[in-house]
């Protein structure tokens, strides 16, 4: 049986010791491969364009170009951009929330243990679930901008799409949502695509952030 290609990862952090530690952890896994490193946001953009990884672990605060701007540039300039996970010291950092709004797929604390790091990379590479949904909820609650009224997309959601969006916010995969709703996986995939289109979101994380900001997931 042919072994699947490894998940290709780029490490972006201005501290060499952090990059060395991350590389050691990831390289010990047979399904993960570190294919590049960067010490600044600008260098991260350049390295990602060159090696085209599947996942980027992006320090949120770096010289020259911070992780938010680097995330925006990568997502705006590549037809098939990688999944970006911002790495931070503080989970309630407004920089992290801005990075998620910019299109990062999730965030990871620098104090996370090796198992959490490896599982986070695998999870975002599959792009079928929300990374640390409880933490995203906390961030959104603390940092979401107040809106005078719900945006128009909320009213355009069908009943099924509303249900799917709530399940997405809980971190359920398509397969788990299908079992919960007693429908086929293809049906769930179609609903997820509709939710992304109506919210104008790049991925599940952005859709959930938009839902919190709209008040949809807070009883709105």
N, C-alpha and C positions, 0 to 999 in steps of 0.2 A: 504494500500500500504506500502511495506517495505521501510524504509528510507535507502538510500545508506550508506555504512560505511564511517565514517569521514576520512578526509585526515589527516594522522598522521605526525607530524612535530617534528623535533629535533632542538633545539636552541644551537648554538655554538658561544660563545662570552666570552672574558675574563672579561668583566664588568658585575657584578651581576645586576646592575640597568638596563642595556640594556636588559638582559635576562628577568628580571621581567616585564619590559614594553612590550616586545614582547609577553610574555606569556599572559599578561592581555588582549592585543588586540586580539590575536588569539583565546583564550579560550572563548571569548564573542560570537564567531561564532559557530552555531550549527553543521556546517559541517567540523570544524577544531578541531584537538585535539593535544595538546603538550604532547609528550610521553617521552621526555628526554631532558636533558641539559648538556652542557659541557663547561668548562672554558679554555681548551687548545685544540690545534689541535689533540694531541695524544689522549686525552680523547674523543674528538669528534669521532675519528675512532672507539674507543672501544664501545662507546654508540650506534653508528649506527649499528655496527655488532651485538649488543645485542638485540636492539629493532626493527630493520628493518623498519624504517619510510618510508613514501612516499616522503617527502621533508625535506631537511636540509637547515636551514638558517645559513650560515657559515661566521663568521667574517674573513676577509682576512688577518688580522694581529693578531696573537695570539702567546703566548710563547710556547716553546718546539717544536711544529710543527706548521708552519703557515697554513693558509687556503688553499694555493695552494698545499702544500705537502699532507695535509689531504684529499683534494679532489682527488688527484692522487691515494692515498692509498685506499680510499673507492671504487673508480671506478675500480681499478685493482684487488681487492680481493673479491668482491661480485658478484655473478652471476646475480642478479637482483638488482643493486644499486639504491638508491633513486635519485631523481632529486635534484641537489645542486644549491642553489642561494647564491652567495657571497654577503656579506653586507659590505659596505664601506662608508667612510666619503667623499672621493673624487672620482668623477666619471671618471676622466681621469688618475687615478692611474695605473701605469704599472703593479702593482700586480693584479689588476682586470683583465686586458687583459691576463696576464699569466694564471690566474685561468680559464678564458673562454677557452683558448687554451688547458688547462689541462682537460677540460670536464665539467666545470660548465655550467648549463643550462641558466644562466643569472646573473644579479647583481641588487642590490637594494641599494639606498642611505639611510644612517641612518636617514637622515632628512625627509624621505618619510612619508606622513601622513598615518593614520590607514587604510583608504580605499585602498590606493595604495599597502600597505603591504598585505592586505587580498587578493586583486585581483591578486597580483603577485604569491602568494602561490597557489591559485586556477588555475591560468594559467599554471604554470609549471607542476602542478600535472596532467593536461590533456595532456601535452606534444604535443600539436597540433598547437603551434604557437610560435613565437619568442617574448621574453620578452623585451620590450622597444627597438624596432628595430632601431630607430633613434640614440639612445645612443650607441648601438653596432656599428653602422656605424661610429660614431665619434671616438670611441675607436680604431676601426680597421684602420681608416685613420691616426690616430696619432701614432699608435704603430706597425702597420704591418711591418714585416721585408721586405726589398727590395729583389726582386727575379730577377735574370738575365734573366729568360725566364719563360713562363707559364708552369706549371707542366703538365705531360702527360694526367692527367685525364680530363683536359679542352677539349682537342680534342676528347675525348671519349664520351662526353655528346651529346645526341641527341638534336634535335631542341626543342622538347617538354620538355626534362629535363632541358635545359637552361632556358626555360620560367618558369618552376616550381621553379627553384632555385632563379630566380629574384623575383618571388612572395613571396617565403619564406623569402627573405631578407627584404621585406616590412612588414613582420609580419602577413601575411594572414594565416588563418587556411586552412585545407584541403577543407572544405566546401566552403569557400570563393574563393579558387583557382579554384575549380570545376566550380563554377558559372562564374568566370571570363573567364575561358578557354572553357566553355560550354561542359564539359565532366562529366563523372560520378565520384563520390567520390572514388570509388575503383580504377579507372584509376589514379587519383591523388596520392592515397596512393602508388600505384605501382611505379609511377615516383619518389616520395619522397624516397622510399626505394632504387631505383636505384641510385639516387643522393648521398645518404649516402654511399652506397657501393663504388661508383666510387671516391668519395672524401676521403674515408677512415674515415669518421666522425662517431662519436657515436650518435649524434643527430643533430637537425636542427641548433642549435647555432654554433656547430663546423663546420658544412658544410658552413654556411654563413661566418664565420671567414676565412675558407680556401679559399672561393671565393674572398673575399676582398684581401687576401694576394696574390692570383694568378693574381690580376688585372682584374678578370672577371667582377666584379661589378663596376669597375671604367673605363669601356670602353675597357678593355682588352679582 
